Every structure is written in structure tokens, then in C-alpha cells.
């Protein structure tokens, strides 16, 4: 059986990045912030400053959510065991 047929992209990230697939967060956030700024800003004054600010805030938010989920899964859920 071909292993690519059983690959689930979101649950099993693969490819040449292997365990470093999460590094794709940075270009994704920059692309989203450029698109957001391009559609919500009427002139180019402060465009790149806005893109940088939006990118940093989004990256920090994603990192914070990841850390919160890590703590929830590995600290809070094991304390809920009954037995």
C-alpha cells in the first residue's frame, strides 16, 4: 500500500520539514497580515509597520494558545482522572 494514500495533512504533517513543520507558522502569519493590511488600509503610510505589528501580535497569540493547550493537556487533564 502506498503510504501517501493514508496521509492526513492536518493530523500528520509531513514532507521535508518533518518535525519542524510548525516553522511554517511565520510565513503564514506574514502572508495573512499583508493581505489583511492591504484590504483594511486606505494608503501605504505605515503599511509595513502595521504588517509587522499584526505579525508579531498574531505569532505571540498563537504561541500563547499553544502553551495554554500544552499545559491543559499535560497538567490539567491528568488531574481529572477518577480512580
Rosetta blueprint (number, residue, H / E / L):
1 X L
2 X L
3 X H
4 X H
5 X H
6 X H
7 X L
8 X L
9 X L
10 X L
11 X L
12 X L
13 X L
14 X L
15 X L
16 X L
17 X L
18 X H
19 X H
20 X H
21 X H
22 X H
23 X H
24 X H
25 X H
26 X H
27 X H
28 X H
29 X H
30 X H
31 X H
32 X H
33 X H
34 X H
35 X H
36 X H
37 X H
38 X H
39 X H
40 X H
41 X L
42 X L
43 X L
44 X L
45 X L
46 X L
47 X H
48 X H
49 X H
50 X H
51 X H
52 X H
53 X H
54 X H
55 X H
56 X H
57 X H
58 X H
59 X H
60 X H
61 X H
62 X H
63 X H
64 X H
65 X H
66 X H
67 X H
68 X H
69 X H
70 X H
71 X H
72 X H
73 X H
74 X H
75 X H
76 X H
77 X H
78 X H
79 X H
80 X L
81 X L
82 X L
83 X L
